[in-house]
Amino acid sequence: ENAYSKICKYFILLKDAQAEVRDIAVNEFSLLMKNRFDTAYDYLERIGDIIKVKPIDVAAANETLLAADELINELLRDVKKQSGERQYAEETIVYANQYLQDFAEVSYTLKSASDSFFQGNFTDTISETVGMIRRIRPEVANEE
């Protein structure tokens, strides 16, 4: 019964997380996450298969459930983290655009940051844009 309720709970959480990945709307990121979601759903299916057979192999169910817990919780945390980073990365690019006309370095950095963004490397995007803003306008970067 515990395993069945966890399967249902995780299924709903995974569907919500997949919707969040779609909302991020970065194809490369979606592709990176696909295998992880597939693995998570495979664990749920395996647990379901184990608990369908009578008598239930409690040890196998618990072992698979423990592995699923670890993998799914890590995946859910990562999606939440990446979603926040995506939003911040986008905001840093938008903010840095105001310096496009005044500083030659900005165009190159924004191109590189945009490439990182669309590859799903939100941390790199943030590092590039924030680093550039700190170099060209240290007084502004220290306010944020």
Stockholm file with secondary structure:
# STOCKHOLM 1.0

chainA/1-144         ENAYSKICKYFILLKDAQAEVRDIAVNEFSLLMKNRFDTAYDYLERIGDIIKVKPIDVAAANETLLAADELINELLRDVKKQSGERQYAEETIVYANQYLQDFAEVSYTLKSASDSFFQGNFTDTISETVGMIRRIRPEVANEE
#=GR chainA/1-144 SS CHHHHHHHHHHHHHHHHHHHHHHHCCHHHHHHHHHHHHHHHHHHHHHHHHHHSSSCCHHHHHHHHHHHHHHHHHHHHHHHHHHHHHHHHHHHHHHHGGGTTTCHHHHHHHHHHHHHHHTTCHHHHHHHHHHHHHHHCHHHHHHC
#=GC SS_cons         CHHHHHHHHHHHHHHHHHHHHHHHCCHHHHHHHHHHHHHHHHHHHHHHHHHHSSSCCHHHHHHHHHHHHHHHHHHHHHHHHHHHHHHHHHHHHHHHGGGTTTCHHHHHHHHHHHHHHHTTCHHHHHHHHHHHHHHHCHHHHHHC
//
